[in-house]
Amino acid sequence: MNPLILLLAKVLLASLIVGFVTASIQSWVDRFFLVILLTGLVGLPIQRSITINLIVVALASLMMALRQSAVLTSVRQDWTLLIIPAVLGGALGRLAGLHIPAPILLVILGSYAVLAGLRMAFIKPMPERDDHPHPAWLAVASAVAGTLTGLLSAGGKPFTVPIYNWVMGHHPRRAYAMASVGVTAAAWSAIWAQATAGTAIPPADLALALYAFILITLTALGVQRFWTPRLNQIVTWIISPLLILVGIRFISTVLL
């Protein structure tokens, strides 16, 4: 088979999976499943996977901003604490990621997948609390998540949402909005950092990113029509052990 056709077919399959999964668990921005599938299923080098996924995340965040502006404006009083650290973290994470060897990035991604799978399985939303830690902790969480966005194109939402919810006591919807603002700022900052560092995004990767974004978006919008809480629960319990297994495979590929 023609290598280009085979590549497009694999990206098609990966995009359909990501669109179905992310819509099922209602994660519209932080699509770290794609970087995992681009690396593990499609077989792209991890640096290419990160770049392509970063573009997809940036476009998804722009789409969310246009479709769900109320989500972002609901936390506008905290934008300074969320956006500035995320922008700095995204830029620094991308600059660091460009110089980290691929095997180390693969171990980091594998560890991320294992922790994300455990989080999905065992940490559920809790009600809002009246007592909140000092708001400055928002900046710390946003900076760490921004760094992950730049480093792996994985925005850290599986971890920042529970931090904002469980640790800081914010309502689950508000925690999701805070995390989404951070991912949005960090993704665009990371792309800017890569461009200014002299590492241009190849046209082929840009085309693949647009191709994947369109497929993921169409699939997610289709799944949204029949979404139910039961579907969310089923997909979560299927995906969480798979993430753990895939993460262990990535780590063992490098270390063993």
Summary of the structure (lengths in Angstrom):
residues: 256
radius of gyration: 17.2
end to end distance: 32.6
largest distance: 60.4
contacts: 944
relative contact order: 0.20
helix: 80%
strand: 0%
